[in-house]
Amino acid sequence: MAAEPFEQLVVDELDELPDDMVDGLDNIVFVVEDRPEDGSLDLLGLYDGVALTERGQYGFGEMPDRIILYREPLLAISRDLDELRDQIHVTLVHEIAHFYGIDDEKLHELGWG
């Protein structure tokens, strides 16, 4: 799948997330990249920023945090469009949880690992 339709799927899945999950997002942008910097297919997404629980005086003049979804790894693990949508959804929830300060261990316990 080309970049543009993939990005539209990401937008569609963001629109499907509950309001209480996305309303608290502040100073954050969502980005789609083909692959992680190391070129691997192992990483589906990444939260690049300072978690809300660690911010302190954060916010004024700071560059926005980023949630990055990696197109090629997500495509590689998805057998069809429905599975791709599910994987994008799970990846968005996982990375947004990092914004809120939830670590990987807790996410795995909650089934979002």
Residue frames as a rotation matrix with the C-alpha (Angstrom) as fourth column:
MET 1
0.582 0.813 0.000 0.00
0.813 -0.582 0.000 0.00
0.000 0.000 -1.000 0.00
ALA 2
-0.118 -0.593 0.797 1.29
0.562 -0.701 -0.439 3.43
0.819 0.396 0.416 -0.95
ALA 3
-0.862 -0.376 -0.339 1.96
0.485 -0.421 -0.767 6.15
0.146 -0.825 0.545 1.63
GLU 4
-0.791 0.545 0.279 -1.11
-0.506 -0.838 0.201 8.31
0.344 0.018 0.939 0.99
PRO 5
0.190 0.914 -0.357 -3.81
-0.349 0.403 0.846 5.63
0.918 -0.037 0.395 1.50
PHE 6
-0.147 -0.324 -0.934 -1.89
0.737 0.594 -0.322 4.32
0.659 -0.736 0.152 4.51
GLU 7
-0.972 -0.234 0.026 -1.84
0.171 -0.775 -0.609 7.81
0.163 -0.587 0.793 6.06
GLN 8
-0.358 0.917 0.175 -5.61
-0.677 -0.384 0.628 8.03
0.643 0.106 0.758 5.49
LEU 9
0.237 0.388 -0.891 -6.05
0.287 0.848 0.446 4.76
0.928 -0.361 0.089 7.40
VAL 10
-0.626 -0.534 -0.568 -4.08
0.712 -0.096 -0.695 6.28
0.317 -0.840 0.440 10.29
VAL 11
-0.886 0.360 0.292 -6.32
-0.391 -0.919 -0.055 9.37
0.248 -0.163 0.955 10.27
ASP 12
0.013 0.944 -0.329 -9.42
-0.451 0.299 0.841 7.16
0.892 0.138 0.430 10.15
GLU 13
0.080 -0.043 -0.996 -8.21
0.654 0.756 0.020 5.10
0.752 -0.653 0.089 13.12
LEU 14
-0.919 -0.379 -0.111 -7.35
0.345 -0.633 -0.693 8.26
0.192 -0.675 0.712 15.08
ASP 15
-0.566 0.781 0.262 -10.92
-0.645 -0.618 0.450 9.44
0.514 0.085 0.854 14.50
GLU 16
0.230 0.676 -0.700 -12.22
-0.081 0.730 0.679 6.15
0.970 -0.100 0.223 15.94
LEU 17
-0.627 -0.530 -0.570 -10.33
0.510 0.273 -0.816 6.50
0.588 -0.803 0.099 19.24
PRO 18
0.310 0.786 -0.535 -12.37
0.932 -0.139 0.335 7.51
0.188 -0.603 -0.776 22.30
ASP 19
0.569 -0.009 0.822 -12.54
0.099 -0.992 -0.079 11.24
0.816 0.127 -0.563 23.02
ASP 20
0.955 -0.176 0.240 -11.19
-0.277 -0.236 0.931 10.78
-0.108 -0.956 -0.274 26.54
MET 21
0.481 -0.832 0.277 -8.04
0.730 0.555 0.400 9.23
-0.486 0.010 0.874 25.07
VAL 22
-0.101 -0.552 0.828 -7.30
0.942 -0.320 -0.098 11.97
0.319 0.770 0.553 22.54
ASP 23
0.766 0.475 0.433 -8.68
0.348 -0.873 0.343 15.06
0.541 -0.112 -0.834 24.31
GLY 24
0.871 -0.440 -0.218 -5.70
0.094 -0.287 0.953 15.17
-0.482 -0.851 -0.209 26.66
LEU 25
0.214 -0.827 0.520 -3.10
0.965 0.261 0.018 15.05
-0.151 0.498 0.854 23.91
ASP 26
0.926 0.027 -0.377 -1.15
0.048 -0.998 0.047 18.29
-0.375 -0.061 -0.925 23.94
ASN 27
0.375 -0.820 -0.433 1.77
-0.849 -0.492 0.196 19.47
-0.373 0.294 -0.880 21.82
ILE 28
-0.290 -0.401 0.869 1.94
-0.044 0.913 0.406 16.23
-0.956 0.080 -0.282 19.85
VAL 29
0.071 0.271 -0.960 1.99
-0.975 -0.184 -0.124 15.37
-0.210 0.945 0.251 16.16
PHE 30
0.454 0.120 0.883 1.34
-0.004 0.991 -0.133 12.07
-0.891 0.057 0.450 14.39
VAL 31
0.013 -0.596 -0.803 3.80
-0.942 -0.277 0.189 11.07
-0.335 0.754 -0.565 11.69
VAL 32
0.887 0.135 0.442 4.01
0.017 0.947 -0.322 8.16
-0.462 0.293 0.837 9.26
GLU 33
0.014 -0.911 -0.411 7.45
-0.933 -0.159 0.322 7.00
-0.359 0.379 -0.853 8.16
ASP 34
0.359 0.101 -0.928 8.35
-0.683 0.705 -0.188 4.02
0.636 0.702 0.322 5.99
ARG 35
0.476 -0.318 -0.820 10.73
0.514 0.857 -0.034 2.35
0.714 -0.406 0.571 8.48
PRO 36
0.896 -0.291 -0.335 12.64
0.213 -0.379 0.901 3.07
-0.389 -0.878 -0.278 11.67
GLU 37
0.612 -0.713 -0.343 16.08
-0.768 -0.639 -0.042 4.67
-0.189 0.289 -0.938 11.25
ASP 38
-0.283 -0.780 0.558 17.81
-0.573 0.604 0.554 1.28
-0.769 -0.163 -0.618 11.55
GLY 39
-0.469 0.127 -0.874 15.79
-0.863 0.147 0.484 0.02
0.190 0.981 0.040 8.57
SER 40
-0.992 0.051 0.112 14.31
0.014 0.950 -0.313 -2.91
-0.122 -0.309 -0.943 10.48
LEU 41
-0.358 0.928 -0.103 10.77
-0.257 0.008 0.966 -4.22
0.898 0.372 0.236 10.32
ASP 42
-0.552 0.033 -0.833 10.66
0.653 0.638 -0.407 -4.94
0.518 -0.769 -0.374 14.07
LEU 43
-0.782 0.212 -0.586 9.24
0.353 -0.625 -0.696 -1.65
-0.514 -0.751 0.414 15.33
LEU 44
-0.181 0.830 0.528 5.65
0.973 0.073 0.220 -0.70
0.144 0.554 -0.820 14.51
GLY 45
0.631 0.416 0.655 5.54
0.308 -0.909 0.281 2.68
0.712 0.024 -0.702 16.21
LEU 46
-0.398 -0.801 -0.446 7.40
0.842 -0.126 -0.525 5.03
0.364 -0.585 0.725 18.49
TYR 47
0.867 0.494 -0.066 6.55
0.472 -0.772 0.425 7.75
0.159 -0.399 -0.903 21.00
ASP 48
-0.233 -0.951 0.201 9.26
0.850 -0.300 -0.433 10.40
0.472 0.070 0.879 20.76
GLY 49
0.101 0.295 0.950 8.80
-0.137 -0.942 0.307 12.91
0.985 -0.161 -0.055 23.54
VAL 50
-0.918 -0.318 0.236 8.39
-0.233 -0.050 -0.971 13.57
0.321 -0.947 -0.029 27.24
ALA 51
-0.418 0.794 -0.441 5.58
0.701 0.591 0.399 11.65
0.578 -0.143 -0.804 28.92
LEU 52
0.239 0.659 0.713 2.87
-0.040 -0.727 0.686 13.74
0.970 -0.192 -0.148 30.55
THR 53
0.906 0.138 -0.401 3.85
0.351 0.285 0.892 12.31
0.237 -0.949 0.210 33.93
GLU 54
0.153 -0.950 -0.273 7.40
0.938 0.053 0.342 13.67
-0.310 -0.309 0.899 33.54
ARG 55
0.276 -0.005 0.961 6.78
0.762 -0.608 -0.222 17.09
0.586 0.794 -0.164 32.02
GLY 56
-0.213 -0.349 -0.913 7.02
0.863 -0.506 -0.008 19.57
-0.459 -0.789 0.408 34.90
GLN 57
-0.049 0.105 -0.993 7.54
-0.064 -0.993 -0.102 22.98
-0.997 0.058 0.056 33.24
TYR 58
-0.750 -0.280 0.599 7.28
0.481 0.391 0.785 21.43
-0.454 0.877 -0.158 29.78
GLY 59
0.151 0.923 0.353 5.23
0.864 0.050 -0.501 23.04
-0.480 0.381 -0.790 27.06
PHE 60
0.832 0.196 -0.520 6.13
0.008 -0.940 -0.341 26.63
-0.555 0.279 -0.783 26.33
GLY 61
0.423 -0.668 -0.612 8.35
-0.883 -0.456 -0.112 26.83
-0.204 0.588 -0.783 23.27
GLU 62
-0.289 -0.502 0.815 8.96
-0.312 0.854 0.415 23.08
-0.905 -0.134 -0.404 23.20
MET 63
-0.692 0.068 -0.718 9.00
-0.683 0.261 0.682 21.21
0.234 0.963 -0.134 19.92
PRO 64
0.379 0.910 0.166 5.97
-0.922 0.355 0.156 18.92
0.083 -0.212 0.974 19.73
ASP 65
-0.338 -0.320 0.885 6.25
-0.403 0.899 0.171 15.30
-0.851 -0.299 -0.433 20.80
ARG 66
-0.270 0.220 -0.937 5.80
-0.942 0.141 0.305 12.83
0.199 0.965 0.169 17.98
ILE 67
0.133 0.275 0.952 4.00
-0.263 0.936 -0.234 9.56
-0.956 -0.219 0.197 17.59
ILE 68
-0.367 -0.393 -0.843 5.48
-0.918 0.007 0.396 7.78
-0.150 0.920 -0.363 14.63
LEU 69
0.550 0.478 0.685 3.83
-0.245 0.876 -0.415 4.86
-0.798 0.061 0.599 12.85
TYR 70
-0.525 -0.822 -0.222 6.05
-0.556 0.134 0.820 2.81
-0.644 0.554 -0.527 10.58
ARG 71
0.283 0.762 -0.583 4.23
-0.921 0.047 -0.386 1.88
-0.267 0.646 0.715 7.38
GLU 72
-0.057 -0.351 -0.935 6.34
-0.732 0.652 -0.200 -1.00
0.679 0.672 -0.294 6.07
PRO 73
-0.961 -0.275 0.033 6.51
-0.222 0.693 -0.686 -2.97
0.166 -0.667 -0.727 9.36
LEU 74
-0.383 0.894 0.231 2.76
-0.511 0.003 -0.860 -2.57
-0.769 -0.448 0.456 9.86
LEU 75
0.347 0.469 -0.812 2.11
-0.938 0.188 -0.293 -3.75
0.015 0.863 0.505 6.31
ALA 76
-0.455 -0.657 -0.602 4.50
-0.648 0.708 -0.283 -6.68
0.611 0.261 -0.747 6.78
ILE 77
-0.983 0.055 0.177 2.55
-0.099 0.648 -0.755 -8.12
-0.156 -0.760 -0.631 9.73
SER 78
-0.217 0.972 -0.089 -0.91
-0.533 -0.195 -0.823 -7.59
-0.818 -0.131 0.561 8.26
ARG 79
-0.655 0.011 0.756 -2.56
0.441 0.818 0.370 -10.21
-0.614 0.575 -0.540 6.04
ASP 80
-0.202 0.674 0.710 -5.38
0.902 -0.155 0.403 -7.95
0.382 0.722 -0.577 4.86
LEU 81
-0.381 0.086 0.921 -6.93
0.042 -0.993 0.110 -4.51
0.924 0.080 0.375 5.23
ASP 82
0.709 0.697 0.113 -8.94
-0.115 -0.043 0.992 -5.41
0.696 -0.716 0.050 8.34
GLU 83
0.591 -0.571 -0.570 -5.86
0.805 0.458 0.377 -6.70
0.046 -0.682 0.730 10.11
LEU 84
-0.434 -0.746 0.505 -3.92
0.707 -0.629 -0.322 -3.59
0.558 0.218 0.801 9.04
ARG 85
0.100 0.570 0.815 -6.61
-0.213 -0.788 0.577 -1.38
0.972 -0.231 0.042 10.56
ASP 86
0.920 0.247 -0.305 -6.44
0.197 0.381 0.903 -3.39
0.339 -0.891 0.301 13.79
GLN 87
0.184 -0.942 -0.281 -2.64
0.976 0.208 -0.057 -3.16
0.112 -0.264 0.958 13.91
ILE 88
-0.444 -0.273 0.853 -2.73
0.311 -0.940 -0.139 0.60
0.840 0.204 0.502 13.33
HIS 89
0.516 0.744 0.424 -5.35
-0.226 -0.360 0.905 0.95
0.826 -0.563 -0.017 16.07
VAL 90
0.831 -0.249 -0.497 -3.31
0.547 0.526 0.651 -1.08
0.100 -0.813 0.573 18.58
THR 91
-0.188 -0.972 0.143 -0.13
0.931 -0.223 -0.288 0.82
0.312 0.079 0.947 17.69
LEU 92
-0.188 0.199 0.962 -1.86
0.003 -0.979 0.203 4.18
0.982 0.041 0.183 18.14
VAL 93
0.838 0.536 0.103 -3.26
-0.127 0.007 0.992 3.16
0.531 -0.844 0.074 21.54
HIS 94
0.558 -0.708 -0.433 0.15
0.826 0.526 0.203 1.80
0.084 -0.471 0.878 22.58
GLU 95
-0.424 -0.805 0.414 2.05
0.758 -0.566 -0.324 4.96
0.495 0.177 0.851 21.64
ILE 96
0.082 0.531 0.843 -0.59
-0.201 -0.820 0.536 7.31
0.976 -0.213 0.040 23.06
ALA 97
0.895 0.213 -0.393 -0.35
0.292 0.386 0.875 5.35
0.338 -0.897 0.283 26.32
HIS 98
-0.027 -0.971 -0.236 3.37
0.984 0.016 -0.178 6.19
0.176 -0.238 0.955 26.42
PHE 99
-0.353 -0.002 0.936 2.40
0.151 -0.987 0.054 9.87
0.923 0.160 0.349 26.15
TYR 100
0.554 0.685 0.472 0.33
-0.408 -0.271 0.872 9.39
0.725 -0.676 0.130 29.30
GLY 101
-0.100 -0.742 0.663 3.26
-0.974 -0.062 -0.216 7.71
0.201 -0.668 -0.717 31.07
ILE 102
0.743 0.379 0.552 2.19
-0.485 0.873 0.053 4.06
-0.462 -0.307 0.832 30.79
ASP 103
-0.258 -0.957 -0.131 5.21
-0.853 0.162 0.497 1.80
-0.454 0.240 -0.858 30.27
ASP 104
-0.321 0.054 -0.946 5.54
-0.757 0.585 0.290 -1.30
0.569 0.809 -0.147 28.09
GLU 105
-0.978 -0.073 -0.197 5.20
0.053 0.822 -0.567 -3.71
0.203 -0.565 -0.800 31.04
LYS 106
-0.560 0.825 -0.076 1.82
-0.129 -0.177 -0.976 -2.26
-0.818 -0.537 0.206 32.04
LEU 107
-0.105 0.504 -0.857 0.68
-0.968 -0.249 -0.028 -2.15
-0.227 0.827 0.514 28.39
HIS 108
-0.660 -0.179 -0.730 1.48
-0.425 0.890 0.167 -5.85
0.619 0.420 -0.663 28.01
GLU 109
-0.935 0.353 -0.034 -0.50
0.204 0.456 -0.866 -6.60
-0.290 -0.817 -0.498 31.20
LEU 110
-0.262 0.876 -0.404 -3.46
-0.354 -0.477 -0.805 -4.68
-0.898 -0.068 0.435 29.74
GLY 111
0.172 0.303 0.937 -3.23
0.610 0.715 -0.343 -6.53
-0.774 0.630 -0.062 26.40
TRP 112
0.974 0.141 -0.177 -1.91
-0.026 -0.707 -0.707 -3.56
-0.225 0.693 -0.685 24.38
GLY 113
0.293 -0.955 0.054 1.68
-0.176 0.001 0.984 -4.83
-0.940 -0.298 -0.168 24.09
